[in-house]
Amino acid sequence: MPGIWIYSEDSAVARQLLTAGLELKQAMHQAVAVLTLSSEDAPAFIAAGADKVYVVKGNNPWPESYAKAVADIVVKEEAQVVLVGGTLRGKDLAATVAATLKAGLVTDALSISYVNDAIETTRLVYGGLAVRTESVALPALVTIPARTFPEATAQGVGPGEVVTVETANADARVAITNVCPIVRHGADIAAADRVVCVGRGLNKKEDLALVEALAAAVGAEIGCTRGISEDYHWLPNDRYIGISGQKVKPELYIGMGISGQVQHVVGVRDSKVIVAIDTNEKAPIFEAADYGIVGDLYEVVPLLTKALQK
Ligand SMILES: Cc1cc2nc3c(=O)[nH]c(=O)nc-3n(C[C@H](O)[C@H](O)[C@H](O)COP(=O)(O)OP(=O)(O)OC[C@H]3O[C@@H](n4cnc5c(N)ncnc54)[C@H](O)[C@@H]3O)c2cc1C
């Protein structure tokens, strides 16, 4: 019976959780099962190390319809740990399953380990100012944000088993009458490899042309601080980065005219290389930066763009 369970409606996130699940497997000596809504994804999970894949068949992909069925499976199989992708739907599902299991639930864990017969997690608190370590007795549910772990890759292990589960216990009280997709402007910034980000050091909307030119030169998506989108409305809301916006994890983040308040930095701190441009040498962004340029963005950015275009 698998003790470690993984679920995300996003198969890339599920493969990331599988990495965490396989680490727990080493420590807990328990098998790992992946729950998925797509039978097509099952072979990839098996190849990446899952011992068992449960394909949940349902009428629609909304958590309300299958959360009860998922809860029933993990209760029946006596799951010890359930790792859930920290998406909106994932958190919805995790809360339902935790209530059914009467289990503890930690959200937005950044690390997870098995210590003294319990699950130990870390996560950011106080707007990213501190890291809290928590210990949760088994059985435990943990939601993990996308891109916290690298995706598990094919290991050639097997054989693994695929089980199909009909959602006979689907909750019929909820009916979806209409779906309005979120309108995205450009690519998904959370998945971008390079991000050029602008803050309130920019004087006017027309000057975004400077940012666009640098972004084009380095092949980056454009992000911003909250004020640029929510107060000034110069960029759409899905472009702002931080604790209440998007979390990014690019190879390269270039921030300009950004003071570096913790509510913004918490969304960029996992970037591989952080470059900051600001006139104020004491701006907190420089504490988070690998490379800092103290200067006026109106002078620095055109020079940088020109140099990088060559
Ligand atoms: C509950 C809560 C949640 C929040 N969530 C978020 C969030 O998710 N994301 C977010 O971004 N913010 C968030 N904020 C707001 C956050 O606290 C900061 O106010 C915000 O990040 C500051 O944005 P900024 O750096 O663009 O502006 P400022 O703090 O005003 O900084 C502007 C910077 O530009 C520099 N500058 C000025 N002129 C130039 C120039 N010509 N060249 C170069 N540099 C120049 C200045 O020196 C300064 O450092 C949140 C706040 C709260 C209370």
The ligand as a MOL file (V3000), in Angstrom:
LIG
                    3D

  0  0  0     0  0            999 V3000
M  V30 BEGIN CTAB
M  V30 COUNTS 53 58 0 0 0
M  V30 BEGIN ATOM
M  V30 1 C 0.1310 43.1880 1.9530 0
M  V30 2 C 1.0330 43.7460 0.8980 0
M  V30 3 C 1.3080 42.9680 -0.2030 0
M  V30 4 C 2.1590 43.4460 -1.1940 0
M  V30 5 N 2.4370 42.6490 -2.2640 0
M  V30 6 C 3.3030 43.0820 -3.1790 0
M  V30 7 C 3.6810 42.2620 -4.2750 0
M  V30 8 O 3.2210 41.1340 -4.4270 0
M  V30 9 N 4.5540 42.7520 -5.1820 0
M  V30 10 C 5.1190 44.0110 -5.0620 0
M  V30 11 O 5.9170 44.3780 -5.9290 0
M  V30 12 N 4.7670 44.8010 -4.0530 0
M  V30 13 C 3.8880 44.3820 -3.1090 0
M  V30 14 N 3.5500 45.2020 -2.0830 0
M  V30 15 C 4.0660 46.5900 -2.0950 0
M  V30 16 C 5.4910 46.6510 -1.5500 0
M  V30 17 O 5.4430 46.7790 -0.1450 0
M  V30 18 C 6.2430 47.8680 -2.0980 0
M  V30 19 O 5.5130 49.0350 -1.8370 0
M  V30 20 C 6.4940 47.8040 -3.5870 0
M  V30 21 O 7.0840 46.5640 -3.9410 0
M  V30 22 C 7.4260 48.9330 -3.9940 0
M  V30 23 O 7.4540 49.0130 -5.3940 0
M  V30 24 P 8.6470 49.7310 -6.1280 0
M  V30 25 O 9.9300 49.1120 -5.7000 0
M  V30 26 O 8.2890 49.7390 -7.5620 0
M  V30 27 O 8.5170 51.2420 -5.6280 0
M  V30 28 P 9.3580 52.0660 -4.5850 0
M  V30 29 O 9.4500 51.3820 -3.2770 0
M  V30 30 O 8.7600 53.4290 -4.5990 0
M  V30 31 O 10.8270 52.1080 -5.1960 0
M  V30 32 C 11.1670 52.8040 -6.3490 0
M  V30 33 C 12.6810 52.7020 -6.5060 0
M  V30 34 O 13.0460 53.3220 -7.7090 0
M  V30 35 C 14.2810 53.9800 -7.4970 0
M  V30 36 N 14.4050 54.9890 -8.5500 0
M  V30 37 C 13.7380 56.1610 -8.6950 0
M  V30 38 N 14.1010 56.7660 -9.8360 0
M  V30 39 C 15.0110 55.9650 -10.4370 0
M  V30 40 C 15.7370 56.0190 -11.6640 0
M  V30 41 N 15.5850 57.0530 -12.5170 0
M  V30 42 N 16.5930 55.0340 -11.9610 0
M  V30 43 C 16.7660 53.9620 -11.1080 0
M  V30 44 N 16.0990 53.8550 -9.9390 0
M  V30 45 C 15.2140 54.8340 -9.6190 0
M  V30 46 C 14.1950 54.5260 -6.0840 0
M  V30 47 O 15.4820 54.7520 -5.5580 0
M  V30 48 C 13.4720 53.3820 -5.3930 0
M  V30 49 O 14.4120 52.4510 -4.8290 0
M  V30 50 C 2.7150 44.7450 -1.0850 0
M  V30 51 C 2.4210 45.5240 0.0540 0
M  V30 52 C 1.6010 45.0150 1.0160 0
M  V30 53 C 1.3200 45.8820 2.2220 0
M  V30 END ATOM
M  V30 BEGIN BOND
M  V30 1 1 1 2
M  V30 2 1 2 3
M  V30 3 2 2 52
M  V30 4 2 3 4
M  V30 5 1 4 5
M  V30 6 1 4 50
M  V30 7 2 5 6
M  V30 8 1 6 7
M  V30 9 1 6 13
M  V30 10 2 7 8
M  V30 11 1 7 9
M  V30 12 1 9 10
M  V30 13 2 10 11
M  V30 14 1 10 12
M  V30 15 2 12 13
M  V30 16 1 13 14
M  V30 17 1 14 15
M  V30 18 1 14 50
M  V30 19 1 15 16
M  V30 20 1 16 17
M  V30 21 1 16 18
M  V30 22 1 18 19
M  V30 23 1 18 20
M  V30 24 1 20 21
M  V30 25 1 20 22
M  V30 26 1 22 23
M  V30 27 1 23 24
M  V30 28 2 24 25
M  V30 29 1 24 26
M  V30 30 1 24 27
M  V30 31 1 27 28
M  V30 32 2 28 29
M  V30 33 1 28 30
M  V30 34 1 28 31
M  V30 35 1 31 32
M  V30 36 1 32 33
M  V30 37 1 33 34
M  V30 38 1 33 48
M  V30 39 1 34 35
M  V30 40 1 35 36
M  V30 41 1 35 46
M  V30 42 1 36 37
M  V30 43 1 36 45
M  V30 44 2 37 38
M  V30 45 1 38 39
M  V30 46 1 39 40
M  V30 47 2 39 45
M  V30 48 1 40 41
M  V30 49 2 40 42
M  V30 50 1 42 43
M  V30 51 2 43 44
M  V30 52 1 44 45
M  V30 53 1 46 47
M  V30 54 1 46 48
M  V30 55 1 48 49
M  V30 56 2 50 51
M  V30 57 1 51 52
M  V30 58 1 52 53
M  V30 END BOND
M  V30 END CTAB
M  END
